[in-house]
Every structure is written in structure tokens, then in C-alpha cells.
């Protein structure tokens, strides 16, 4: 083996190659960005992602192999930000609700799961904050408190709120089971969420200072 190494080293020097350079050729390395025409430069993508931050819901369009941008963006929620890439969860509210109902089932329709986006892939055409994150505004506190004051316990209600985990608007039907006006909170029992009938009632407690309640009304 010693003689083999000496022969290999002599061969490299006779080829005018330094040993360090020779072995470097066989090491894996991060390749340069293969930026597709019209794509956002990797450094700019990285900067935008850091500005959005973890948990932010965004829309991403990528440039396909043939060179044209995707017709529709994919909506994702950022879950991790790394030096070389970021990981995002595909947002599908209805799919998430169904999985909550029965976690033994896997719903393929509509997609789901997470995706790793490497900055050096050079295939991202556009990144925009999701419209829900921009235009959705929580219900005015004074209005919400007045509605809660008028509601009776066990009264049928409709409640609409923004779910940060699922990354979308949830519309629930059920009843008011508790309210605490002094501490600005209330609890509901929901039997229908986004037109999906629940096998078991779902109980949610809303904190007006933390949760984004969009609407609350009586079912007539």
C-alpha cells in the first residue's frame, strides 16, 4: 500500500498536479447557481425569505424546465430557514381539517407535506406574501365584545377566524359554551368546519388579544 501511494503521488507530480488539487476533484461541493432566465437571484431569494420569517404564508411561482413560469403559484408556510435552503409546508386548509378528524387517513388529493427550496436551484420566478396575510383584519374589539355580551350560553353561532397553524381562514358552526368579558375570552363548540362535518365536536377557546377573530354572529 505504501508503494502504491508513492507511485500515485509521483504520477500526480509528473502530470504537474498537486496532491491537494487532485483529491479536491473528488470531493462533493456546492455547485454554483444555475439561474434560469427570469428567475430571482439566489441571494435575493434568501434575503426575501429572511424578511418574511418563519410561519409566514407566501405564494411561490417557479420556472419550469422548459423555461416558462408556472401558471399558478403554490401557497406555502415557512417552517425552517437554513443557510442553503428553506423548508415550507404546503398550505391546504381542507386537507388539514380532514387529517385532524382522522389522523389515520392520508389525503393525497390537493397535495400536502413539506418542500425544501434550495436557493442555488435558481428556479424561483416570484415570491409574494399571501393575500390572506395582507388583507385579513381581525374583528373590531368593541364590536366583538358587544356581540358576546348579547349572546346567551348554548346559543347557536357562526365564527370565522384565521388559523396560523393551518395558514388559512376557518369558518365554524356550533354554539357558545362560555364567555369571560372581563378577560376578553370565549369558548365555542364546533360541529361543522369549512363545510366539513366533524365526527366529534371541537372545542376552541379564543383570546381576543392573541387570536384573529374575523366574524361572530348568531345562527337564525
Steps between C-alpha positions, in 0.01 A plus 500: 500500500787733584656436159164567335464839670854598396429400141173698502672807640782475244240466222325816612821697509599368157162626373579835665212450748521583867362221727267744673350603165466138387300388803291817496357392166330203667343695786134595482446872497216745474453574135454852371150628442353393168282808470218454252404801283256721690573342839580695816873481593567262794630773731184702446281194564685438825460863604125497429445179693684639802290817483177296494618277785382167640121433502437754225261384227627576148426425135784364286517464122785307345639483149441162342764295316390628160553856620146630558368606845238282666146622431391488863710560809528249781396626843735398778583589857865540596600258776884509494762736357851363436818639345454308173123451486168552673229246580134584450176315568245482220186680614174310451247593768236242406760222493624600845148499640436150365824376651397649834175304481674171427878493532513142373406609151734659248330739259697520178251711306603864509855429611672561827823439685815711496742612229867603522577800279874530430610854419754384241237313298438835331143416401288737710315752281308688769439505876209694644333523837169316487199726458338359816797626700460848353127574482352296786432713802366386834157612613481829687535426874212725603265335250605150602450577870153641437401187305631274777310700757176449307556126442362240739688185600410204272380740231574387144776703335717538193863591564770585249867519596849480354689184595875571511590131508288399200577827324146588400152622592280262698121534504333307778141429600404400852407663828641732766584298812676764715594868505715719722460863400732625772788285371395549138458134415231255393464129426305331222398147407519443124328219308563629147826651369536630144197291394661186644286323760702396803465151648561649845439860612810722504543737793692823449579783739566842346714766660410836347852632560672209323259339257380653175118474514357626172127464563252378760125485448184325612352218292137589434 
